[in-house]
Amino acid sequence: MVGKSLKHKKLRTVRRLKAGKFRENVLLVTAPSNPENLFDVIEEKFLLFPYYTEKEILVYGIAGNKGEAEEMLLRLTEEKYADS
């Protein structure tokens, strides 16, 4: 899932993420690091920290700003509870 502001740059954004080239103000909605949470929202540049480099991170969405990340969380949460 990609936010509206990054929709037209979807392929480039995903390629940059896989290549380890991170941009400012790009947020990732990921699988939770704590099993008690539903999702984590982290800035893309945090993937450079040792904690994240040592783990495989499952990315559910990429957002261009906080508002898009919140919309994504709402949609993902609704989908998750609709499936159960």
N, CA, C and O atoms as a GROMACS GRO file, in nm:
protein
  336
    1MET      N    1   0.085  -0.116   0.000
    1MET     CA    2   0.000   0.000   0.000
    1MET      C    3   0.091   0.123   0.000
    1MET      O    4   0.186   0.132   0.077
    2VAL      N    5   0.060   0.217  -0.086
    2VAL     CA    6   0.140   0.339  -0.099
    2VAL      C    7   0.049   0.459  -0.084
    2VAL      O    8  -0.061   0.462  -0.139
    3GLY      N    9   0.095   0.560  -0.008
    3GLY     CA   10   0.018   0.680   0.015
    3GLY      C   11  -0.003   0.762  -0.112
    3GLY      O   12   0.069   0.744  -0.211
    4LYS      N   13  -0.102   0.850  -0.109
    4LYS     CA   14  -0.138   0.930  -0.226
    4LYS      C   15  -0.022   1.015  -0.277
    4LYS      O   16  -0.004   1.028  -0.398
    5SER      N   17   0.056   1.073  -0.188
    5SER     CA   18   0.164   1.161  -0.231
    5SER      C   19   0.278   1.085  -0.297
    5SER      O   20   0.359   1.144  -0.368
    6LEU      N   21   0.285   0.954  -0.276
    6LEU     CA   22   0.391   0.873  -0.336
    6LEU      C   23   0.338   0.782  -0.448
    6LEU      O   24   0.415   0.706  -0.507
    7LYS      N   25   0.209   0.790  -0.477
    7LYS     CA   26   0.146   0.701  -0.574
    7LYS      C   27   0.216   0.705  -0.709
    7LYS      O   28   0.244   0.601  -0.769
    8HIS      N   29   0.246   0.827  -0.757
    8HIS     CA   30   0.309   0.841  -0.888
    8HIS      C   31   0.457   0.801  -0.887
    8HIS      O   32   0.517   0.784  -0.993
    9LYS      N   33   0.516   0.785  -0.766
    9LYS     CA   34   0.656   0.746  -0.752
    9LYS      C   35   0.668   0.606  -0.691
    9LYS      O   36   0.772   0.573  -0.634
   10LYS      N   37   0.564   0.526  -0.702
   10LYS     CA   38   0.558   0.398  -0.633
   10LYS      C   39   0.678   0.308  -0.664
   10LYS      O   40   0.746   0.263  -0.572
   11LEU      N   41   0.704   0.283  -0.789
   11LEU     CA   42   0.812   0.191  -0.826
   11LEU      C   43   0.948   0.245  -0.781
   11LEU      O   44   1.031   0.170  -0.729
   12ARG      N   45   0.969   0.374  -0.802
   12ARG     CA   46   1.097   0.433  -0.762
   12ARG      C   47   1.115   0.428  -0.611
   12ARG      O   48   1.224   0.399  -0.562
   13THR      N   49   1.008   0.454  -0.537
   13THR     CA   50   1.014   0.452  -0.391
   13THR      C   51   1.046   0.312  -0.340
   13THR      O   52   1.129   0.296  -0.250
   14VAL      N   53   0.982   0.211  -0.397
   14VAL     CA   54   1.007   0.072  -0.354
   14VAL      C   55   1.150   0.031  -0.390
   14VAL      O   56   1.218  -0.033  -0.310
   15ARG      N   57   1.196   0.067  -0.510
   15ARG     CA   58   1.334   0.034  -0.550
   15ARG      C   59   1.436   0.100  -0.457
   15ARG      O   60   1.533   0.036  -0.417
   16ARG      N   61   1.413   0.226  -0.422
   16ARG     CA   62   1.505   0.296  -0.331
   16ARG      C   63   1.507   0.229  -0.194
   16ARG      O   64   1.612   0.215  -0.133
   17LEU      N   65   1.391   0.189  -0.147
   17LEU     CA   66   1.381   0.123  -0.017
   17LEU      C   67   1.460  -0.008  -0.018
   17LEU      O   68   1.535  -0.035   0.076
   18LYS      N   69   1.443  -0.088  -0.122
   18LYS     CA   70   1.515  -0.216  -0.132
   18LYS      C   71   1.666  -0.196  -0.146
   18LYS      O   72   1.744  -0.278  -0.100
   19ALA      N   73   1.705  -0.085  -0.209
   19ALA     CA   74   1.847  -0.056  -0.229
   19ALA      C   75   1.912   0.009  -0.106
   19ALA      O   76   2.033   0.028  -0.102
   20GLY      N   77   1.831   0.042  -0.006
   20GLY     CA   78   1.886   0.104   0.114
   20GLY      C   79   1.911   0.253   0.101
   20GLY      O   80   1.988   0.310   0.179
   21LYS      N   81   1.846   0.317   0.005
   21LYS     CA   82   1.859   0.462  -0.013
   21LYS      C   83   1.734   0.526   0.046
   21LYS      O   84   1.626   0.518  -0.013
   22PHE      N   85   1.749   0.589   0.161
   22PHE     CA   86   1.633   0.637   0.235
   22PHE      C   87   1.616   0.787   0.221
   22PHE      O   88   1.713   0.861   0.208
   23ARG      N   89   1.490   0.831   0.224
   23ARG     CA   90   1.455   0.972   0.213
   23ARG      C   91   1.395   1.021   0.344
   23ARG      O   92   1.346   0.944   0.426
   24GLU      N   93   1.402   1.152   0.361
   24GLU     CA   94   1.340   1.215   0.477
   24GLU      C   95   1.189   1.212   0.462
   24GLU      O   96   1.137   1.213   0.350
   25ASN      N   97   1.120   1.209   0.573
   25ASN     CA   98   0.973   1.221   0.579
   25ASN      C   99   0.897   1.109   0.509
   25ASN      O  100   0.781   1.128   0.474
   26VAL      N  101   0.958   0.996   0.489
   26VAL     CA  102   0.885   0.880   0.437
   26VAL      C  103   0.865   0.785   0.554
   26VAL      O  104   0.960   0.746   0.622
   27LEU      N  105   0.739   0.749   0.576
   27LEU     CA  106   0.703   0.663   0.689
   27LEU      C  107   0.666   0.525   0.639
   27LEU      O  108   0.603   0.510   0.534
   28LEU      N  109   0.704   0.424   0.716
   28LEU     CA  110   0.673   0.286   0.683
   28LEU      C  111   0.577   0.230   0.786
   28LEU      O  112   0.598   0.246   0.906
   29VAL      N  113   0.472   0.165   0.740
   29VAL     CA  114   0.382   0.092   0.828
   29VAL      C  115   0.428  -0.053   0.821
   29VAL      O  116   0.423  -0.116   0.715
   30THR      N  117   0.475  -0.105   0.934
   30THR     CA  118   0.537  -0.237   0.936
   30THR      C  119   0.467  -0.330   1.034
   30THR      O  120   0.384  -0.289   1.114
   31ALA      N  121   0.505  -0.456   1.024
   31ALA     CA  122   0.459  -0.554   1.123
   31ALA      C  123   0.516  -0.510   1.259
   31ALA      O  124   0.625  -0.454   1.265
   32PRO      N  125   0.445  -0.536   1.367
   32PRO     CA  126   0.487  -0.486   1.498
   32PRO      C  127   0.612  -0.556   1.551
   32PRO      O  128   0.631  -0.676   1.531
   33SER      N  129   0.695  -0.479   1.618
   33SER     CA  130   0.813  -0.537   1.685
   33SER      C  131   0.772  -0.595   1.821
   33SER      O  132   0.840  -0.681   1.875
   34ASN      N  133   0.660  -0.547   1.874
   34ASN     CA  134   0.605  -0.596   2.000
   34ASN      C  135   0.477  -0.672   1.968
   34ASN      O  136   0.387  -0.615   1.905
   35PRO      N  137   0.465  -0.797   2.007
   35PRO     CA  138   0.346  -0.876   1.972
   35PRO      C  139   0.214  -0.820   2.026
   35PRO      O  140   0.107  -0.861   1.980
   36GLU      N  141   0.219  -0.729   2.121
   36GLU     CA  142   0.097  -0.670   2.175
   36GLU      C  143   0.042  -0.557   2.088
   36GLU      O  144  -0.071  -0.513   2.109
   37ASN      N  145   0.120  -0.511   1.991
   37ASN     CA  146   0.077  -0.404   1.901
   37ASN      C  147   0.022  -0.463   1.771
   37ASN      O  148   0.045  -0.580   1.740
   38LEU      N  149  -0.051  -0.381   1.697
   38LEU     CA  150  -0.100  -0.424   1.566
   38LEU      C  151   0.000  -0.391   1.456
   38LEU      O  152   0.026  -0.474   1.369
   39PHE      N  153   0.056  -0.270   1.460
   39PHE     CA  154   0.149  -0.223   1.358
   39PHE      C  155   0.251  -0.130   1.424
   39PHE      O  156   0.231  -0.082   1.535
   40ASP      N  157   0.361  -0.107   1.352
   40ASP     CA  158   0.457  -0.004   1.389
   40ASP      C  159   0.461   0.097   1.275
   40ASP      O  160   0.442   0.060   1.159
   41VAL      N  161   0.485   0.222   1.308
   41VAL     CA  162   0.508   0.326   1.208
   41VAL      C  163   0.646   0.383   1.238
   41VAL      O  164   0.672   0.437   1.345
   42ILE      N  165   0.736   0.369   1.140
   42ILE     CA  166   0.872   0.416   1.159
   42ILE      C  167   0.914   0.500   1.039
   42ILE      O  168   0.863   0.484   0.929
   43GLU      N  169   1.008   0.591   1.064
   43GLU     CA  170   1.065   0.666   0.952
   43GLU      C  171   1.159   0.575   0.876
   43GLU      O  172   1.226   0.490   0.934
   44GLU      N  173   1.163   0.594   0.747
   44GLU     CA  174   1.244   0.510   0.660
   44GLU      C  175   1.391   0.506   0.705
   44GLU      O  176   1.455   0.401   0.700
   45LYS      N  177   1.444   0.620   0.748
   45LYS     CA  178   1.585   0.628   0.785
   45LYS      C  179   1.619   0.542   0.908
   45LYS      O  180   1.735   0.509   0.930
   46PHE      N  181   1.518   0.505   0.988
   46PHE     CA  182   1.543   0.420   1.105
   46PHE      C  183   1.590   0.281   1.066
   46PHE      O  184   1.645   0.209   1.149
   47LEU      N  185   1.568   0.242   0.942
   47LEU     CA  186   1.613   0.110   0.896
   47LEU      C  187   1.765   0.099   0.897
   47LEU      O  188   1.819  -0.011   0.885
   48LEU      N  189   1.834   0.212   0.913
   48LEU     CA  190   1.980   0.210   0.922
   48LEU      C  191   2.028   0.168   1.061
   48LEU      O  192   2.144   0.130   1.076
   49PHE      N  193   1.941   0.175   1.161
   49PHE     CA  194   1.980   0.139   1.297
   49PHE      C  195   2.007  -0.011   1.307
   49PHE      O  196   1.941  -0.090   1.239
   50PRO      N  197   2.102  -0.050   1.391
   50PRO     CA  198   2.136  -0.193   1.404
   50PRO      C  199   2.017  -0.282   1.435
   50PRO      O  200   2.011  -0.395   1.386
   51TYR      N  201   1.923  -0.234   1.516
   51TYR     CA  202   1.807  -0.316   1.551
   51TYR      C  203   1.733  -0.362   1.425
   51TYR      O  204   1.692  -0.478   1.415
   52TYR      N  205   1.717  -0.270   1.330
   52TYR     CA  206   1.642  -0.302   1.208
   52TYR      C  207   1.728  -0.374   1.104
   52TYR      O  208   1.675  -0.451   1.024
   53THR      N  209   1.859  -0.349   1.103
   53THR     CA  210   1.944  -0.416   1.005
   53THR      C  211   1.960  -0.565   1.037
   53THR      O  212   1.988  -0.645   0.948
   54GLU      N  213   1.942  -0.601   1.163
   54GLU     CA  214   1.956  -0.740   1.204
   54GLU      C  215   1.828  -0.820   1.188
   54GLU      O  216   1.830  -0.942   1.200
   55LYS      N  217   1.717  -0.754   1.161
   55LYS     CA  218   1.588  -0.821   1.152
   55LYS      C  219   1.528  -0.806   1.012
   55LYS      O  220   1.559  -0.712   0.939
   56GLU      N  221   1.444  -0.901   0.977
   56GLU     CA  222   1.368  -0.887   0.854
   56GLU      C  223   1.240  -0.811   0.887
   56GLU      O  224   1.166  -0.850   0.978
   57ILE      N  225   1.214  -0.704   0.815
   57ILE     CA  226   1.101  -0.617   0.844
   57ILE      C  227   0.996  -0.636   0.734
   57ILE      O  228   1.026  -0.627   0.615
   58LEU      N  229   0.873  -0.663   0.776
   58LEU     CA  230   0.762  -0.676   0.683
   58LEU      C  231   0.692  -0.540   0.671
   58LEU      O  232   0.637  -0.490   0.769
   59VAL      N  233   0.696  -0.481   0.552
   59VAL     CA  234   0.638  -0.349   0.529
   59VAL      C  235   0.500  -0.366   0.466
   59VAL      O  236   0.487  -0.426   0.360
   60TYR      N  237   0.399  -0.311   0.532
   60TYR     CA  238   0.262  -0.314   0.482
   60TYR      C  239   0.230  -0.192   0.396
   60TYR      O  240   0.148  -0.200   0.305
   61GLY      N  241   0.296  -0.079   0.426
   61GLY     CA  242   0.264   0.043   0.352
   61GLY      C  243   0.374   0.146   0.361
   61GLY      O  244   0.455   0.145   0.454
   62ILE      N  245   0.375   0.237   0.263
   62ILE     CA  246   0.472   0.346   0.258
   62ILE      C  247   0.392   0.475   0.245
   62ILE      O  248   0.311   0.489   0.153
   63ALA      N  249   0.416   0.568   0.337
   63ALA     CA  250   0.341   0.693   0.340
   63ALA      C  251   0.435   0.813   0.325
   63ALA      O  252   0.549   0.810   0.371
   64GLY      N  253   0.385   0.916   0.261
   64GLY     CA  254   0.464   1.037   0.240
   64GLY      C  255   0.455   1.136   0.355
   64GLY      O  256   0.535   1.230   0.363
   65ASN      N  257   0.358   1.116   0.445
   65ASN     CA  258   0.345   1.205   0.560
   65ASN      C  259   0.264   1.135   0.669
   65ASN      O  260   0.213   1.025   0.649
   66LYS      N  261   0.253   1.200   0.783
   66LYS     CA  262   0.186   1.140   0.899
   66LYS      C  263   0.036   1.115   0.872
   66LYS      O  264  -0.017   1.013   0.915
   67GLY      N  265  -0.029   1.206   0.803
   67GLY     CA  266  -0.171   1.190   0.773
   67GLY      C  267  -0.197   1.066   0.688
   67GLY      O  268  -0.292   0.991   0.713
   68GLU      N  269  -0.113   1.045   0.588
   68GLU     CA  270  -0.126   0.925   0.504
   68GLU      C  271  -0.102   0.798   0.585
   68GLU      O  272  -0.171   0.698   0.566
   69ALA      N  273  -0.005   0.804   0.676
   69ALA     CA  274   0.024   0.687   0.760
   69ALA      C  275  -0.096   0.655   0.848
   69ALA      O  276  -0.131   0.539   0.867
   70GLU      N  277  -0.161   0.758   0.902
   70GLU     CA  278  -0.279   0.737   0.986
   70GLU      C  279  -0.394   0.676   0.905
   70GLU      O  280  -0.463   0.587   0.953
   71GLU      N  281  -0.414   0.725   0.781
   71GLU     CA  282  -0.518   0.668   0.695
   71GLU      C  283  -0.489   0.521   0.665
   71GLU      O  284  -0.580   0.437   0.666
   72MET      N  285  -0.363   0.491   0.639
   72MET     CA  286  -0.322   0.354   0.612
   72MET      C  287  -0.348   0.264   0.732
   72MET      O  288  -0.398   0.152   0.717
   73LEU      N  289  -0.314   0.313   0.849
   73LEU     CA  290  -0.336   0.236   0.972
   73LEU      C  291  -0.484   0.206   0.990
   73LEU      O  292  -0.522   0.096   1.029
   74LEU      N  293  -0.567   0.305   0.962
   74LEU     CA  294  -0.712   0.286   0.975
   74LEU      C  295  -0.760   0.177   0.879
   74LEU      O  296  -0.833   0.087   0.919
   75ARG      N  297  -0.718   0.186   0.751
   75ARG     CA  298  -0.760   0.086   0.652
   75ARG      C  299  -0.707  -0.053   0.688
   75ARG      O  300  -0.781  -0.152   0.679
   76LEU      N  301  -0.580  -0.062   0.727
   76LEU     CA  302  -0.522  -0.192   0.762
   76LEU      C  303  -0.590  -0.253   0.884
   76LEU      O  304  -0.612  -0.374   0.889
   77THR      N  305  -0.621  -0.169   0.981
   77THR     CA  306  -0.688  -0.218   1.102
   77THR      C  307  -0.829  -0.269   1.068
   77THR      O  308  -0.871  -0.374   1.116
   78GLU      N  309  -0.901  -0.193   0.986
   78GLU     CA  310  -1.034  -0.237   0.944
   78GLU      C  311  -1.028  -0.369   0.869
   78GLU      O  312  -1.111  -0.457   0.891
   79GLU      N  313  -0.928  -0.384   0.779
   79GLU     CA  314  -0.912  -0.509   0.705
   79GLU      C  315  -0.880  -0.625   0.798
   79GLU      O  316  -0.932  -0.735   0.784
   80LYS      N  317  -0.793  -0.598   0.895
   80LYS     CA  318  -0.751  -0.703   0.987
   80LYS      C  319  -0.871  -0.755   1.069
   80LYS      O  320  -0.887  -0.876   1.088
   81TYR      N  321  -0.954  -0.663   1.117
   81TYR     CA  322  -1.069  -0.705   1.198
   81TYR      C  323  -1.183  -0.757   1.113
   81TYR      O  324  -1.264  -0.835   1.162
   82ALA      N  325  -1.192  -0.717   0.987
   82ALA     CA  326  -1.296  -0.771   0.898
   82ALA      C  327  -1.268  -0.916   0.865
   82ALA      O  328  -1.360  -0.995   0.843
   83ASP      N  329  -1.139  -0.953   0.860
   83ASP     CA  330  -1.100  -1.090   0.829
   83ASP      C  331  -1.124  -1.186   0.945
   83ASP      O  332  -1.134  -1.307   0.925
   84SER      N  333  -1.132  -1.132   1.067
   84SER     CA  334  -1.146  -1.221   1.184
   84SER      C  335  -1.288  -1.235   1.230
   84SER      O  336  -1.315  -1.306   1.327
   0.00000   0.00000   0.00000
